[in-house]
Amino acid sequence: NAGVTQTPKFRILKIGQSMTLQCAQDMNHNYMYWYRQDPGMGLKLIYYSVGAGITDKGEVPNGYNVSRSTTEDFPLRLELAAPSQTSVYFCASRSGTSGSVGAGELFFGEGSRLTVL
Amino acid sequence: TQLLEQSPQFLSIQEGENLTVYCNSSSVFSSLQWYRQEPGEGPVLLVTVVTGGEVKKLKRLTFQFGDARKDSSLHITAAQPGDTGLYLCAGVRNYGQNFVFGPGTRLSVLP
């Protein structure tokens, strides 16, 4: 079972460049999330989606964009990369519907380590 | 400002020792989850606690949700090197619409 697949695993960008982090899940999950993880700061939510065609901002959306044209894919685009975007990015998905007590499990990809120089 | 605080930030112990890590907040959550993350990998769910005062056991790990659903603890009995990792708590708001993660406790169990 593939689960959540992220590409690339590593990338170095120059300031001002743009790129897209890819995320795909094969579990038919409605909910998908993008987080960034910085040392000692835990996981911060960038964007999330509750289904195809629906996205919303999380805690730290500035400098990023997302789209959700299919259930399976949730790419994260970085426009005009800045050193502050150096981080490890995690995509996650979960099944379940809003309103359920005891939220379902988040399934994470292996992460994409991005360095902006 | 962290919505969820975890303590201690780092913990290094010998194999066989017991330990407790804590997750605290001023906010009420509909449920709380604990994840473990190993280097180079994404977090993996250990447990979800839903009811205030709830206690769940997973082999040598015991999880407790505070009565007011604002805090939680994770106790490990007779720690083993395989328990080494980053332990993250996540408060769930709006019945799963949003997960708020703490900064984590990095545990190292030495053989």
gemmi code that builds the backbone of each chain (N, CA, C; Angstrom):
import gemmi

chains = {
    "A": [
        ("ASN", (0.835, -1.198, 0.000), (0.000, 0.000, 0.000), (0.867, 1.243, 0.000)),
        ("ALA", (0.627, 2.156, -0.975), (1.467, 3.335, -1.081), (1.120, 4.347, 0.007)),
        ("GLY", (-0.159, 4.566, 0.308), (-0.533, 5.537, 1.319), (-0.430, 6.949, 0.771)),
        ("VAL", (0.391, 7.790, 1.419), (0.615, 9.173, 0.998), (2.030, 9.272, 0.433)),
        ("THR", (2.124, 9.730, -0.806), (3.413, 9.821, -1.489), (3.751, 11.276, -1.776)),
        ("GLN", (4.936, 11.696, -1.351), (5.392, 13.061, -1.584), (6.630, 13.059, -2.477)),
        ("THR", (6.676, 14.013, -3.394), (7.872, 14.229, -4.204), (8.092, 15.717, -4.404)),
        ("PRO", (9.367, 16.186, -4.493), (10.578, 15.402, -4.250), (10.843, 15.222, -2.767)),
        ("LYS", (11.800, 14.400, -2.404), (12.190, 14.236, -1.011), (13.145, 15.346, -0.565)),
        ("PHE", (13.946, 15.822, -1.465), (14.897, 16.886, -1.166), (14.927, 17.879, -2.339)),
        ("ARG", (15.088, 19.162, -2.015), (15.206, 20.146, -3.070), (15.913, 21.371, -2.509)),
        ("ILE", (16.804, 21.935, -3.327), (17.446, 23.202, -2.989), (16.998, 24.241, -4.004)),
        ("LEU", (16.521, 25.371, -3.509), (16.047, 26.450, -4.368), (16.868, 27.702, -4.124)),
        ("LYS", (16.943, 28.532, -5.139), (17.523, 29.857, -4.958), (16.394, 30.834, -4.628)),
        ("ILE", (16.732, 31.883, -3.908), (15.745, 32.920, -3.566), (15.063, 33.418, -4.842)),
        ("GLY", (13.729, 33.477, -4.803), (12.966, 33.983, -5.927), (12.475, 32.907, -6.888)),
        ("GLN", (13.022, 31.691, -6.780), (12.553, 30.616, -7.651), (11.198, 30.100, -7.155)),
        ("SER", (10.501, 29.383, -8.035), (9.219, 28.783, -7.680), (9.296, 27.284, -7.882)),
        ("MET", (8.447, 26.564, -7.168), (8.399, 25.117, -7.360), (7.089, 24.574, -6.783)),
        ("THR", (6.798, 23.331, -7.142), (5.608, 22.645, -6.652), (6.007, 21.365, -5.947)),
        ("LEU", (5.512, 21.207, -4.722), (5.656, 19.951, -3.993), (4.420, 19.107, -4.305)),
        ("GLN", (4.677, 17.875, -4.731), (3.580, 16.997, -5.108), (3.165, 16.106, -3.945)),
        ("CYS", (1.867, 15.850, -3.847), (1.329, 14.932, -2.833), (0.199, 14.143, -3.453)),
        ("ALA", (0.257, 12.825, -3.302), (-0.793, 11.955, -3.812), (-1.121, 10.900, -2.765)),
        ("GLN", (-2.420, 10.607, -2.628), (-2.842, 9.536, -1.714), (-3.777, 8.592, -2.456)),
        ("ASP", (-3.669, 7.300, -2.109), (-4.450, 6.278, -2.801), (-5.468, 5.626, -1.881)),
        ("MET", (-5.890, 6.356, -0.832), (-6.819, 5.796, 0.155), (-8.227, 6.371, 0.008)),
        ("ASN", (-8.442, 7.183, -1.027), (-9.739, 7.806, -1.280), (-10.187, 8.690, -0.111)),
        ("HIS", (-9.213, 9.347, 0.531), (-9.516, 10.229, 1.652), (-10.019, 11.580, 1.159)),
        ("ASN", (-11.019, 12.108, 1.858), (-11.530, 13.426, 1.496), (-10.614, 14.549, 1.984)),
        ("TYR", (-10.113, 14.418, 3.214), (-9.349, 15.485, 3.830), (-7.863, 15.343, 3.503)),
        ("MET", (-7.258, 16.457, 3.092), (-5.807, 16.483, 2.878), (-5.239, 17.760, 3.464)),
        ("TYR", (-3.988, 17.670, 3.929), (-3.366, 18.770, 4.672), (-1.917, 18.944, 4.223)),
        ("TRP", (-1.451, 20.183, 4.296), (-0.026, 20.477, 4.159), (0.453, 21.136, 5.446)),
        ("TYR", (1.534, 20.569, 6.011), (2.161, 21.128, 7.198), (3.628, 21.432, 6.887)),
        ("ARG", (4.188, 22.350, 7.650), (5.626, 22.524, 7.663), (6.131, 22.276, 9.083)),
        ("GLN", (7.320, 21.690, 9.165), (7.887, 21.351, 10.467), (9.241, 22.005, 10.596)),
        ("ASP", (9.352, 22.879, 11.577), (10.613, 23.547, 11.891), (11.080, 23.086, 13.263)),
        ("PRO", (12.378, 23.057, 13.499), (12.904, 22.532, 14.772), (12.273, 23.205, 15.993)),
        ("GLY", (11.766, 22.392, 16.921), (11.203, 22.909, 18.156), (9.859, 23.600, 18.024)),
        ("MET", (9.275, 23.554, 16.826), (8.018, 24.293, 16.599), (6.851, 23.387, 16.278)),
        ("GLY", (7.053, 22.122, 16.215), (5.956, 21.221, 15.870), (5.546, 21.372, 14.416)),
        ("LEU", (4.336, 20.993, 14.114), (3.799, 21.051, 12.759), (2.839, 22.228, 12.652)),
        ("LYS", (3.076, 23.073, 11.668), (2.202, 24.221, 11.434), (1.403, 23.982, 10.153)),
        ("LEU", (0.083, 24.194, 10.227), (-0.792, 23.949, 9.090), (-0.693, 25.086, 8.080)),
        ("ILE", (-0.430, 24.729, 6.818), (-0.310, 25.722, 5.745), (-1.647, 25.878, 5.028)),
        ("TYR", (-2.150, 24.798, 4.468), (-3.441, 24.751, 3.782), (-4.060, 23.379, 4.034)),
        ("TYR", (-5.375, 23.323, 3.876), (-6.042, 22.042, 3.933), (-7.193, 22.013, 2.937)),
        ("SER", (-7.688, 20.809, 2.692), (-8.774, 20.619, 1.733), (-9.737, 19.572, 2.284)),
        ("VAL", (-11.013, 19.837, 2.164), (-12.022, 18.883, 2.647), (-12.602, 18.054, 1.509)),
        ("GLY", (-12.131, 18.298, 0.296), (-12.587, 17.516, -0.843), (-12.154, 18.194, -2.132)),
        ("ALA", (-12.317, 17.485, -3.234), (-11.918, 18.029, -4.532), (-12.621, 19.363, -4.781)),
        ("GLY", (-11.829, 20.362, -5.183), (-12.365, 21.676, -5.487), (-12.513, 22.604, -4.308)),
        ("ILE", (-12.201, 22.130, -3.098), (-12.385, 22.941, -1.886), (-11.077, 23.004, -1.111)),
        ("THR", (-10.563, 24.222, -0.930), (-9.343, 24.403, -0.140), (-9.534, 25.576, 0.809)),
        ("ASP", (-8.727, 25.602, 1.865), (-8.813, 26.699, 2.817), (-7.460, 26.920, 3.469)),
        ("LYS", (-7.248, 28.157, 3.935), (-5.982, 28.519, 4.549), (-5.878, 27.955, 5.959)),
        ("GLY", (-4.641, 27.616, 6.307), (-4.350, 27.219, 7.664), (-3.712, 28.349, 8.432)),
        ("GLU", (-2.782, 28.001, 9.302), (-2.156, 28.975, 10.195), (-1.101, 29.827, 9.507)),
        ("VAL", (-0.366, 29.250, 8.545), (0.763, 29.952, 7.920), (0.710, 29.859, 6.394)),
        ("PRO", (-0.302, 30.443, 5.730), (-0.480, 30.263, 4.287), (0.339, 31.198, 3.391)),
        ("ASN", (0.902, 32.273, 3.969), (1.547, 33.278, 3.121), (2.748, 32.705, 2.378)),
        ("GLY", (2.790, 32.961, 1.063), (3.888, 32.483, 0.227), (3.609, 31.139, -0.422)),
        ("TYR", (2.425, 30.590, -0.179), (2.069, 29.279, -0.704), (0.710, 29.330, -1.406)),
        ("ASN", (0.504, 28.386, -2.313), (-0.801, 28.192, -2.922), (-1.050, 26.705, -3.108)),
        ("VAL", (-2.326, 26.326, -3.131), (-2.680, 24.929, -3.338), (-3.830, 24.837, -4.329)),
        ("SER", (-4.035, 23.619, -4.811), (-5.196, 23.313, -5.632), (-5.597, 21.878, -5.327)),
        ("ARG", (-6.844, 21.548, -5.593), (-7.319, 20.169, -5.354), (-8.313, 19.839, -6.471)),
        ("SER", (-7.772, 19.453, -7.617), (-8.625, 19.151, -8.772), (-9.133, 17.712, -8.723)),
        ("THR", (-8.452, 16.835, -8.002), (-8.889, 15.449, -7.860), (-8.845, 15.056, -6.388)),
        ("THR", (-9.506, 13.964, -6.029), (-9.441, 13.466, -4.656), (-8.031, 13.045, -4.291)),
        ("GLU", (-7.279, 12.521, -5.264), (-5.994, 11.917, -4.977), (-4.857, 12.923, -4.767)),
        ("ASP", (-4.893, 14.059, -5.468), (-3.723, 14.932, -5.534), (-3.943, 16.270, -4.850)),
        ("PHE", (-2.911, 16.749, -4.162), (-2.992, 18.012, -3.438), (-1.625, 18.692, -3.501)),
        ("PRO", (-1.289, 19.317, -4.628), (0.024, 19.936, -4.765), (0.128, 21.264, -4.013)),
        ("LEU", (1.318, 21.552, -3.530), (1.613, 22.804, -2.823), (2.616, 23.598, -3.645)),
        ("ARG", (2.263, 24.813, -4.005), (3.142, 25.640, -4.835), (3.775, 26.741, -3.987)),
        ("LEU", (5.087, 26.877, -4.144), (5.821, 27.962, -3.518), (6.156, 28.993, -4.591)),
        ("GLU", (5.694, 30.198, -4.408), (5.982, 31.274, -5.324), (7.067, 32.166, -4.717)),
        ("LEU", (8.059, 32.523, -5.510), (9.102, 33.448, -5.051), (9.701, 32.981, -3.717)),
        ("ALA", (10.411, 31.856, -3.779), (10.938, 31.241, -2.567), (11.802, 32.200, -1.758)),
        ("ALA", (11.660, 32.096, -0.424), (12.423, 32.922, 0.514), (13.113, 32.018, 1.529)),
        ("PRO", (14.230, 32.462, 2.126), (14.920, 31.627, 3.120), (14.006, 31.179, 4.266)),
        ("SER", (12.988, 31.984, 4.600), (12.064, 31.620, 5.677), (11.226, 30.381, 5.332)),
        ("GLN", (11.236, 29.982, 4.072), (10.496, 28.794, 3.662), (11.341, 27.522, 3.721)),
        ("THR", (12.580, 27.659, 4.154), (13.402, 26.478, 4.423), (12.762, 25.685, 5.550)),
        ("SER", (12.419, 24.431, 5.263), (11.672, 23.645, 6.239), (11.508, 22.225, 5.707)),
        ("VAL", (10.886, 21.388, 6.532), (10.448, 20.075, 6.076), (8.931, 20.132, 5.928)),
        ("TYR", (8.451, 19.755, 4.765), (7.022, 19.855, 4.462), (6.397, 18.459, 4.473)),
        ("PHE", (5.271, 18.342, 5.171), (4.554, 17.083, 5.242), (3.148, 17.247, 4.695)),
        ("CYS", (2.777, 16.287, 3.872), (1.407, 16.170, 3.395), (0.743, 15.064, 4.207)),
        ("ALA", (-0.527, 15.240, 4.523), (-1.260, 14.231, 5.294), (-2.676, 14.118, 4.753)),
        ("SER", (-3.298, 12.975, 5.001), (-4.679, 12.793, 4.603), (-5.421, 12.022, 5.690)),
        ("ARG", (-6.727, 12.127, 5.685), (-7.540, 11.323, 6.580), (-8.920, 11.133, 5.984)),
        ("SER", (-9.567, 10.098, 6.402), (-10.938, 9.833, 5.977), (-11.858, 10.453, 7.024)),
        ("GLY", (-13.119, 10.177, 6.975), (-14.040, 10.675, 7.979), (-14.730, 11.937, 7.532)),
        ("THR", (-15.748, 12.296, 8.225), (-16.523, 13.475, 7.887), (-16.531, 14.437, 9.049)),
        ("SER", (-16.698, 15.680, 8.754), (-16.766, 16.702, 9.785), (-17.937, 16.410, 10.693)),
        ("GLY", (-17.736, 16.553, 11.997), (-18.809, 16.301, 12.949), (-18.645, 14.987, 13.673)),
        ("SER", (-17.693, 14.165, 13.225), (-17.477, 12.882, 13.898), (-16.664, 13.083, 15.167)),
        ("VAL", (-17.112, 12.568, 16.291), (-16.351, 12.630, 17.535), (-15.192, 11.672, 17.440)),
        ("GLY", (-14.016, 12.095, 17.915), (-12.844, 11.237, 17.806), (-12.345, 11.223, 16.377)),
        ("ALA", (-11.710, 12.312, 15.962), (-11.277, 12.454, 14.576), (-10.402, 11.299, 14.158)),
        ("GLY", (-10.506, 10.942, 12.887), (-9.744, 9.830, 12.364), (-8.261, 10.108, 12.319)),
        ("GLU", (-7.527, 9.080, 11.991), (-6.070, 9.118, 11.961), (-5.576, 9.942, 10.789)),
        ("LEU", (-4.557, 10.753, 11.040), (-3.842, 11.435, 9.970), (-2.751, 10.506, 9.450)),
        ("PHE", (-2.735, 10.302, 8.141), (-1.686, 9.516, 7.495), (-0.730, 10.500, 6.821)),
        ("PHE", (0.541, 10.418, 7.184), (1.538, 11.362, 6.682), (2.417, 10.730, 5.609)),
        ("GLY", (2.872, 11.573, 4.688), (3.937, 11.176, 3.787), (5.277, 11.237, 4.503)),
        ("GLU", (6.341, 10.919, 3.777), (7.667, 10.873, 4.387), (8.322, 12.252, 4.476)),
        ("GLY", (7.717, 13.245, 3.876), (8.235, 14.607, 3.981), (9.075, 15.022, 2.784)),
        ("SER", (9.118, 16.326, 2.567), (9.964, 16.934, 1.536), (10.816, 18.002, 2.202)),
        ("ARG", (12.140, 17.803, 2.156), (13.044, 18.754, 2.813), (13.471, 19.808, 1.802)),
        ("LEU", (13.091, 21.052, 2.060), (13.365, 22.159, 1.147), (14.336, 23.132, 1.787)),
        ("THR", (15.365, 23.497, 1.033), (16.315, 24.515, 1.471), (16.311, 25.646, 0.452)),
        ("VAL", (16.161, 26.871, 0.938), (16.181, 28.049, 0.068), (17.422, 28.868, 0.407)),
        ("LEU", (18.288, 29.026, -0.605), (19.559, 29.731, -0.387), (19.590, 31.058, -1.132)),
    ],
    "B": [
        ("THR", (3.318, 32.100, 19.887), (2.664, 31.502, 21.061), (2.137, 30.115, 20.694)),
        ("GLN", (2.563, 29.118, 21.479), (2.146, 27.758, 21.218), (0.781, 27.521, 21.851)),
        ("LEU", (-0.165, 27.004, 21.070), (-1.462, 26.668, 21.617), (-1.357, 25.435, 22.501)),
        ("LEU", (-0.461, 24.530, 22.125), (-0.190, 23.322, 22.887), (1.261, 23.341, 23.340)),
        ("GLU", (1.489, 23.117, 24.629), (2.831, 23.038, 25.173), (3.137, 21.592, 25.519)),
        ("GLN", (4.368, 21.181, 25.267), (4.788, 19.834, 25.645), (6.029, 19.926, 26.514)),
        ("SER", (6.089, 19.057, 27.508), (7.262, 19.021, 28.379), (7.568, 17.585, 28.783)),
        ("PRO", (8.847, 17.266, 28.984), (9.972, 18.137, 28.663), (10.206, 18.210, 27.162)),
        ("GLN", (11.057, 19.131, 26.736), (11.366, 19.251, 25.313), (12.279, 18.102, 24.879)),
        ("PHE", (13.231, 17.757, 25.748), (14.168, 16.665, 25.487), (14.219, 15.754, 26.706)),
        ("LEU", (14.411, 14.460, 26.469), (14.521, 13.496, 27.558), (15.434, 12.364, 27.123)),
        ("SER", (16.476, 12.130, 27.920), (17.393, 11.039, 27.627), (17.455, 10.134, 28.851)),
        ("ILE", (17.102, 8.874, 28.675), (17.033, 7.951, 29.806), (17.691, 6.620, 29.434)),
        ("GLN", (17.925, 5.792, 30.465), (18.477, 4.459, 30.249), (17.344, 3.467, 30.024)),
        ("GLU", (17.660, 2.454, 29.263), (16.709, 1.363, 29.024), (16.211, 0.811, 30.359)),
        ("GLY", (14.905, 0.573, 30.447), (14.317, 0.015, 31.660), (13.685, 1.064, 32.577)),
        ("GLU", (14.032, 2.328, 32.384), (13.455, 3.385, 33.222), (12.024, 3.705, 32.780)),
        ("ASN", (11.280, 4.329, 33.694), (9.934, 4.815, 33.384), (9.989, 6.310, 33.122)),
        ("LEU", (9.028, 6.811, 32.361), (9.004, 8.240, 32.079), (7.573, 8.686, 31.799)),
        ("THR", (7.357, 9.991, 31.991), (6.076, 10.608, 31.654), (6.341, 11.906, 30.910)),
        ("VAL", (5.633, 12.114, 29.833), (5.682, 13.376, 29.100), (4.296, 13.993, 29.100)),
        ("TYR", (4.270, 15.322, 29.000), (3.026, 16.042, 29.197), (2.688, 16.933, 28.006)),
        ("CYS", (1.385, 17.133, 27.840), (0.859, 17.978, 26.776), (-0.208, 18.864, 27.420)),
        ("ASN", (-0.011, 20.186, 27.376), (-0.900, 21.098, 28.094), (-1.386, 22.234, 27.214)),
        ("SER", (-2.620, 22.669, 27.471), (-3.195, 23.769, 26.716), (-4.205, 24.511, 27.581)),
        ("SER", (-4.485, 25.736, 27.204), (-5.559, 26.488, 27.855), (-6.871, 26.311, 27.096)),
        ("SER", (-6.809, 25.595, 25.975), (-7.993, 25.393, 25.143), (-8.579, 24.006, 25.363)),
        ("VAL", (-9.866, 23.896, 25.117), (-10.556, 22.609, 25.178), (-10.575, 22.004, 23.778)),
        ("PHE", (-10.309, 20.714, 23.703), (-10.309, 20.016, 22.424), (-11.381, 18.936, 22.410)),
        ("SER", (-11.916, 18.655, 21.224), (-12.908, 17.592, 21.115), (-12.254, 16.225, 21.299)),
        ("SER", (-10.993, 16.106, 20.951), (-10.221, 14.898, 21.209), (-8.738, 15.251, 21.114)),
        ("LEU", (-7.896, 14.331, 21.493), (-6.461, 14.577, 21.449), (-5.765, 13.318, 20.954)),
        ("GLN", (-4.758, 13.525, 20.136), (-4.027, 12.396, 19.583), (-2.543, 12.494, 19.951)),
        ("TRP", (-1.909, 11.327, 20.043), (-0.455, 11.249, 20.211), (0.141, 10.545, 18.998)),
        ("TYR", (1.211, 11.146, 18.460), (1.936, 10.584, 17.328), (3.399, 10.391, 17.724)),
        ("ARG", (4.052, 9.397, 17.087), (5.495, 9.245, 17.219), (6.124, 9.405, 15.842)),
        ("GLN", (7.213, 10.159, 15.814), (7.903, 10.413, 14.557), (9.358, 9.987, 14.675)),
        ("GLU", (9.816, 9.202, 13.725), (11.212, 8.782, 13.675), (11.934, 9.583, 12.594)),
        ("PRO", (13.248, 9.703, 12.706), (14.006, 10.552, 11.761), (13.738, 10.179, 10.308)),
        ("GLY", (13.479, 11.190, 9.484), (13.276, 10.969, 8.061), (11.919, 10.417, 7.690)),
        ("GLU", (11.023, 10.344, 8.659), (9.697, 9.801, 8.383), (8.613, 10.759, 8.876)),
        ("GLY", (7.387, 10.511, 8.433), (6.264, 11.284, 8.933), (5.761, 10.722, 10.253)),
        ("PRO", (5.011, 11.525, 11.011), (4.431, 11.038, 12.278), (3.469, 9.881, 12.036)),
        ("VAL", (3.401, 8.994, 13.033), (2.491, 7.855, 12.988), (1.628, 7.877, 14.239)),
        ("LEU", (0.325, 7.704, 14.063), (-0.607, 7.780, 15.177), (-0.384, 6.648, 16.177)),
        ("LEU", (-0.344, 7.010, 17.472), (-0.302, 6.022, 18.543), (-1.696, 5.798, 19.134)),
        ("VAL", (-2.392, 6.908, 19.438), (-3.669, 6.769, 20.128), (-4.506, 8.034, 19.951)),
        ("THR", (-5.814, 7.881, 20.064), (-6.747, 9.010, 20.146), (-7.525, 8.876, 21.448)),
        ("VAL", (-7.574, 9.954, 22.233), (-8.399, 9.976, 23.443), (-9.503, 10.996, 23.244)),
        ("VAL", (-10.694, 10.642, 23.692), (-11.881, 11.433, 23.363), (-12.590, 11.970, 24.605)),
        ("THR", (-12.720, 11.147, 25.618), (-13.524, 11.498, 26.786), (-12.640, 12.038, 27.911)),
        ("GLY", (-13.064, 13.108, 28.572), (-12.329, 13.644, 29.709), (-12.107, 12.577, 30.763)),
        ("GLY", (-10.851, 12.433, 31.234), (-10.526, 11.419, 32.226), (-10.193, 10.060, 31.636)),
        ("GLU", (-10.303, 9.934, 30.337), (-10.078, 8.636, 29.687), (-8.623, 8.194, 29.826)),
        ("VAL", (-8.439, 6.893, 30.048), (-7.112, 6.275, 30.088), (-7.074, 5.158, 29.063)),
        ("LYS", (-6.038, 5.183, 28.219), (-5.864, 4.108, 27.237), (-4.472, 3.532, 27.385)),
        ("LYS", (-4.401, 2.205, 27.232), (-3.108, 1.531, 27.320), (-2.782, 0.863, 26.003)),
        ("LEU", (-1.516, 1.010, 25.597), (-1.015, 0.388, 24.383), (0.298, -0.266, 24.773)),
        ("LYS", (0.215, -1.544, 25.161), (1.379, -2.295, 25.663), (2.003, -1.535, 26.826)),
        ("ARG", (3.221, -1.035, 26.693), (3.900, -0.351, 27.800), (3.583, 1.151, 27.859)),
        ("LEU", (2.735, 1.628, 26.971), (2.394, 3.050, 26.924), (1.003, 3.272, 27.507)),
        ("THR", (0.884, 4.250, 28.406), (-0.394, 4.605, 29.003), (-0.680, 6.074, 28.720)),
        ("PHE", (-1.827, 6.341, 28.153), (-2.233, 7.688, 27.770), (-3.415, 8.108, 28.632)),
        ("GLN", (-3.396, 9.370, 29.072), (-4.511, 9.895, 29.849), (-4.945, 11.239, 29.302)),
        ("PHE", (-6.242, 11.453, 29.210), (-6.815, 12.726, 28.793), (-7.347, 13.419, 30.046)),
        ("GLY", (-7.006, 14.690, 30.241), (-7.433, 15.411, 31.427), (-8.952, 15.524, 31.510)),
        ("ASP", (-9.454, 15.670, 32.728), (-10.899, 15.746, 32.941), (-11.535, 16.878, 32.140)),
        ("ALA", (-10.819, 18.004, 32.017), (-11.351, 19.169, 31.311), (-11.035, 19.153, 29.822)),
        ("ARG", (-10.403, 18.090, 29.342), (-10.037, 17.915, 27.928), (-9.127, 19.034, 27.440)),
        ("LYS", (-8.220, 19.491, 28.339), (-7.240, 20.507, 27.944), (-5.811, 19.968, 27.972)),
        ("ASP", (-5.601, 18.798, 28.571), (-4.239, 18.314, 28.726), (-4.215, 16.790, 28.670)),
        ("SER", (-3.018, 16.269, 28.480), (-2.856, 14.829, 28.364), (-1.451, 14.442, 28.810)),
        ("SER", (-1.297, 13.180, 29.162), (0.024, 12.665, 29.516), (0.245, 11.323, 28.858)),
        ("LEU", (1.513, 11.036, 28.646), (1.937, 9.746, 28.082), (2.978, 9.167, 29.031)),
        ("HIS", (2.701, 7.987, 29.574), (3.632, 7.315, 30.479), (4.150, 6.059, 29.804)),
        ("ILE", (5.468, 5.905, 29.806), (6.089, 4.701, 29.246), (6.746, 3.932, 30.383)),
        ("THR", (6.402, 2.678, 30.481), (6.971, 1.786, 31.505), (8.107, 0.969, 30.886)),
        ("ALA", (9.197, 0.883, 31.608), (10.348, 0.076, 31.160), (10.738, 0.413, 29.727)),
        ("ALA", (11.152, 1.644, 29.521), (11.457, 2.132, 28.171), (12.518, 1.273, 27.486)),
        ("GLN", (12.364, 1.161, 26.171), (13.295, 0.393, 25.346), (13.869, 1.298, 24.255)),
        ("PRO", (15.038, 0.958, 23.709), (15.625, 1.785, 22.642), (14.670, 2.014, 21.468)),
        ("GLY", (13.798, 1.070, 21.214), (12.820, 1.216, 20.134), (11.787, 2.297, 20.396)),
        ("ASP", (11.720, 2.801, 21.628), (10.798, 3.896, 21.953), (11.377, 5.257, 21.572)),
        ("THR", (12.636, 5.285, 21.190), (13.290, 6.541, 20.812), (12.545, 7.208, 19.660)),
        ("GLY", (12.336, 8.516, 19.777), (11.660, 9.249, 18.717), (11.116, 10.565, 19.224)),
        ("LEU", (10.427, 11.275, 18.346), (9.777, 12.542, 18.691), (8.301, 12.254, 18.941)),
        ("TYR", (7.827, 12.601, 20.124), (6.433, 12.365, 20.491), (5.661, 13.670, 20.385)),
        ("LEU", (4.654, 13.654, 19.533), (3.851, 14.847, 19.260), (2.424, 14.640, 19.750)),
        ("CYS", (1.897, 15.635, 20.452), (0.473, 15.592, 20.756), (-0.245, 16.536, 19.793)),
        ("ALA", (-1.477, 16.210, 19.472), (-2.268, 17.011, 18.544), (-3.671, 17.172, 19.110)),
        ("GLY", (-4.059, 18.413, 19.349), (-5.413, 18.698, 19.785), (-6.319, 18.819, 18.569)),
        ("VAL", (-7.479, 18.212, 18.647), (-8.400, 18.216, 17.521), (-9.533, 19.189, 17.812)),
        ("ARG", (-9.732, 20.123, 16.895), (-10.790, 21.122, 17.066), (-11.842, 20.941, 15.988)),
        ("ASN", (-13.015, 21.414, 16.274), (-14.123, 21.369, 15.308), (-14.353, 19.954, 14.790)),
        ("TYR", (-14.215, 18.998, 15.674), (-14.475, 17.596, 15.358), (-13.745, 17.146, 14.100)),
        ("GLY", (-12.449, 17.467, 14.043), (-11.614, 16.943, 12.984), (-11.323, 17.906, 11.861)),
        ("GLN", (-11.886, 19.087, 11.928), (-11.600, 20.047, 10.873), (-10.172, 20.570, 10.965)),
        ("ASN", (-9.649, 20.617, 12.179), (-8.326, 21.184, 12.360), (-7.582, 20.462, 13.469)),
        ("PHE", (-6.313, 20.163, 13.204), (-5.439, 19.518, 14.171), (-4.358, 20.525, 14.556)),
        ("VAL", (-4.183, 20.739, 15.863), (-3.159, 21.657, 16.362), (-2.077, 20.833, 17.049)),
        ("PHE", (-0.852, 20.948, 16.544), (0.239, 20.127, 17.069), (1.068, 20.886, 18.089)),
        ("GLY", (1.525, 20.161, 19.107), (2.502, 20.693, 20.030), (3.897, 20.594, 19.430)),
        ("PRO", (4.911, 21.194, 20.091), (6.277, 21.193, 19.550), (6.988, 19.853, 19.691)),
        ("GLY", (6.474, 18.965, 20.522), (7.048, 17.630, 20.636), (8.009, 17.449, 21.792)),
        ("THR", (8.146, 16.198, 22.223), (9.169, 15.785, 23.181), (10.079, 14.796, 22.469)),
        ("ARG", (11.378, 15.123, 22.446), (12.334, 14.229, 21.793), (12.905, 13.287, 22.841)),
        ("LEU", (12.591, 11.997, 22.695), (12.997, 10.970, 23.654), (14.131, 10.135, 23.095)),
        ("SER", (15.142, 9.940, 23.918), (16.244, 9.058, 23.553), (16.400, 8.022, 24.659)),
        ("VAL", (16.282, 6.740, 24.303), (16.438, 5.658, 25.265), (17.737, 4.931, 24.952)),
        ("LEU", (18.651, 5.001, 25.895), (19.986, 4.438, 25.676), (20.055, 3.002, 26.168)),
        ("PRO", (20.694, 2.119, 25.391), (20.781, 0.703, 25.799), (21.731, 0.515, 26.966)),
    ],
}
model = gemmi.Model(1)
for chain_id, residues in chains.items():
    chain = gemmi.Chain(chain_id)
    for i, (resn, *xyz) in enumerate(residues, 1):
        res = gemmi.Residue()
        res.name, res.seqid = resn, gemmi.SeqId(i, " ")
        for name, pos in zip(("N", "CA", "C"), xyz):
            atom = gemmi.Atom()
            atom.name, atom.element = name, gemmi.Element(name[0])
            atom.pos, atom.b_iso = gemmi.Position(*pos), 0.0
            res.add_atom(atom)
        chain.add_residue(res)
    model.add_chain(chain)
structure = gemmi.Structure()
structure.add_model(model)
structure.setup_entities()
